[in-house]
């Protein structure tokens, strides 16, 4: 939810509906940032490499993103030029593409989140490399979809667990472990 809600809010801005303000920055620090780092640490304690990597990395993404916006405003650093921000976003896109490959071992809903996030980072990098407002607007709408898909997946996990049955489907998945492929119907 921290990732999904923060992503929706930032991309409503990217789509051109309102400027970045304290609401987006606060969500980036607290719900998108700090809360995801905490969850990443909890995943580490239970031995979940994917969850550890995803939650801590994207939590720190949000914190670094807010830092990139606030440090120049506070006079503590120069603002990064758009083309250099393109490299920042491109690197996050490469990382996310690898995480998408890892998500192929999980339910389809998780794959949609990581696949759409890979596309989002590519579009945002392209926007910053080209200066195209149209690409930025397209990225905003795609980012809203990405955030909503994360919200759906989070709520599916919560509701499916609470009701002990599939309330919101997340899709089947085939997991390859020790060279044996086991087909599973995802229940959560």
Protein Blocks (a to p, Z undefined) as FASTA:
>chain_A
ZZmmmmmmmmmmmnopaccdfklmmmmmmmmmmmmmmmmmmmmmnopaklmmmmmmmmmm
mmmmmmmmmmmmnopaccddfklmmmmmmmmmmmmmmmmmmmmmpcfklmmmmmmmmmmm
mmmmmmmmnopaklmmmmmmmmmmmmmmmmmmmmmmmmmmmnopafbdgbiadddeehia
cddddfZZ
